[in-house]
Amino acid sequence: MDKSLSLADVLSRFEKQIALLRREAASHAERERFHRDRRAALEAELEKAVQRYEAFRSAAEGALPSPVEAGEPLDPEMERLLGLKRLRLAALVFELAKRRGPQERFGAHALTAELRQLLGDHPRLRGRLDERRVQVALRWLARSRKIFEVTKGRPHWESQYVRERPASP
C-alpha cells in the first residue's frame, strides 16, 4: 500500500467503496424481490398441480379395478405354485388343465387368456406370460403324458389338447 496517500485520496477511496457497496446491495435487494415473487408464483402453481394430481389419481383408482381383485380369488394350489422359490409356468398351465373336463379341448390361446384373467399383473410372472411360452409348456406336458394332444397345430391354427387320453376309434 502506498504510504504517501493524502487524506483526500483516502476519503475518496472510501466514498467509491461505499458507492459500490450501495449499488450491489440495491441490486441484490431487487433480485431478492424478483425471486420472492417468482417463488410465490411457483408455489401457487405447485399447489394447483398437486390438487389436480390428487383428484385424477382418486378418480383413476375408482375407475380401474386391479385384475386380481376383479377375478375370482386364487385357490390354495395356485397360491402355493406362485409362492415357490422357482416359478414354473408348466405347473400353472397343468393346474388350469386339471380344472377342465376329461375330454374338454383347450389350447395355448385359451389358457393364456385364463391365466391373464386369473393372475393379472402378478409380480412373479414378469413378462413370462405369452402364448408361445404357454404352448411350450403344453408340448412339454404332452410329452410327459400329463395331457394329450388331439389336434396337431399348424401355422394358422393352434394345437388342441385334452386332459385324459381320448378313446381309440
C-alpha positions in Angstrom: 0.0 0.0 0.0 1.2 3.4 -0.8 2.0 5.3 2.4 2.2 8.7 0.7 -1.6 9.0 0.2 -3.2 12.2 1.2 -6.2 12.4 3.4 -8.3 13.4 0.4 -7.2 10.3 -1.5 -8.2 8.0 1.4 -11.6 9.7 1.8 -12.1 9.5 -2.0 -11.4 5.7 -2.0 -13.8 5.2 1.0 -16.5 7.1 -0.9 -16.0 4.9 -4.0 -16.2 1.8 -1.9 -19.3 2.9 -0.2 -21.0 3.8 -3.5 -20.1 0.4 -5.0 -21.4 -1.5 -1.9 -24.7 0.5 -2.0 -25.2 -0.3 -5.7 -24.5 -4.0 -5.1 -26.9 -4.0 -2.0 -29.6 -2.4 -4.1 -29.1 -4.9 -7.0 -29.3 -7.8 -4.5 -32.5 -6.3 -3.0 -34.0 -6.1 -6.4 -33.1 -9.7 -7.2 -34.5 -10.8 -3.8 -37.8 -9.1 -4.6 -37.8 -10.8 -8.0 -37.0 -14.2 -6.6 -39.6 -13.8 -3.7 -42.3 -13.0 -6.3 -41.2 -15.9 -8.6 -41.2 -18.3 -5.6 -44.7 -17.3 -4.6 -46.0 -17.8 -8.2 -44.3 -21.2 -8.4 -45.7 -22.3 -5.1 -49.2 -21.4 -6.2 -48.7 -23.4 -9.5 -47.4 -26.3 -7.5 -50.4 -26.3 -5.2 -52.8 -26.4 -8.2 -50.8 -29.2 -9.8 -50.9 -31.3 -6.6 -54.7 -30.8 -6.3 -55.2 -31.8 -9.9 -53.0 -34.9 -9.4 -54.8 -36.0 -6.3 -58.2 -35.6 -7.9 -57.1 -37.5 -11.0 -55.5 -40.3 -9.0 -58.5 -40.8 -6.8 -60.8 -40.9 -9.9 -58.4 -43.3 -11.7 -58.2 -45.7 -8.7 -62.0 -45.9 -8.5 -62.4 -46.4 -12.3 -59.9 -49.2 -12.8 -60.0 -52.2 -10.5 -56.9 -54.3 -10.4 -57.2 -57.6 -12.4 -56.5 -59.8 -9.4 -59.4 -58.0 -7.4 -61.7 -58.3 -10.4 -61.2 -62.1 -10.8 -62.0 -64.9 -8.5 -59.8 -65.5 -5.5 -56.9 -67.8 -6.1 -57.3 -71.4 -4.9 -54.7 -72.7 -2.4 -52.9 -74.8 -5.1 -52.3 -71.7 -7.3 -51.2 -69.7 -4.3 -48.7 -72.5 -3.5 -47.4 -72.6 -7.0 -46.9 -68.8 -7.1 -45.1 -68.9 -3.7 -42.5 -71.4 -4.8 -38.9 -70.3 -5.0 -38.8 -71.2 -8.7 -41.9 -70.3 -10.6 -42.7 -72.9 -13.2 -45.2 -71.9 -15.9 -45.8 -75.5 -16.8 -47.1 -76.2 -13.3 -49.5 -73.2 -13.6 -50.7 -74.5 -17.0 -51.1 -78.0 -15.7 -53.2 -76.7 -12.8 -55.5 -74.9 -15.2 -55.7 -78.1 -17.4 -56.7 -80.2 -14.4 -59.7 -77.9 -13.9 -61.0 -78.8 -17.4 -63.3 -81.7 -18.2 -61.6 -85.0 -19.2 -62.3 -84.5 -22.9 -62.7 -80.7 -23.0 -60.4 -79.3 -25.6 -58.1 -76.4 -24.9 -55.1 -74.6 -26.4 -52.5 -72.1 -25.6 -54.7 -69.1 -26.5 -57.5 -70.0 -24.1 -55.1 -70.9 -21.3 -53.1 -67.7 -21.7 -56.3 -65.7 -21.5 -57.4 -67.5 -18.4 -54.0 -67.1 -16.7 -54.1 -63.4 -17.5 -57.6 -63.0 -16.1 -56.8 -65.1 -13.0 -53.3 -63.7 -12.2 -53.5 -60.3 -13.8 -50.2 -58.4 -13.5 -48.7 -60.7 -10.8 -45.1 -59.6 -10.0 -43.8 -63.2 -10.2 -44.7 -63.5 -13.9 -42.7 -60.5 -15.1 -43.4 -60.9 -18.8 -43.4 -64.7 -18.8 -47.0 -65.0 -19.8 -47.4 -65.1 -23.6 -48.9 -67.7 -25.9 -45.6 -69.0 -27.1 -44.4 -69.9 -23.6 -47.7 -71.4 -22.7 -47.6 -73.5 -25.9 -44.1 -74.7 -25.0 -45.4 -75.7 -21.5 -48.3 -77.6 -23.2 -46.0 -79.5 -25.5 -43.8 -80.4 -22.5 -46.8 -81.6 -20.6 -48.0 -83.7 -23.6 -44.6 -85.3 -24.0 -44.6 -86.2 -20.3 -48.1 -87.8 -20.8 -49.8 -85.4 -18.3 -52.1 -84.1 -21.0 -52.8 -85.4 -24.5 -52.6 -83.8 -27.9 -55.7 -84.4 -30.1 -55.0 -81.9 -32.9 -51.5 -81.0 -34.1 -51.0 -77.3 -34.7 -50.2 -75.7 -38.0 -49.0 -72.2 -38.7 -52.6 -70.9 -38.9 -54.2 -72.8 -36.1 -53.0 -74.0 -32.7 -52.6 -77.5 -31.2 -55.5 -78.7 -29.2 -55.1 -80.8 -26.0 -57.3 -82.8 -23.6 -56.8 -83.8 -20.0 -57.3 -87.6 -20.4 -56.3 -89.9 -23.2 -59.0 -89.9 -25.9 -60.7 -93.2 -26.7 -59.2 -95.0 -29.7 -61.6 -95.1 -32.7 
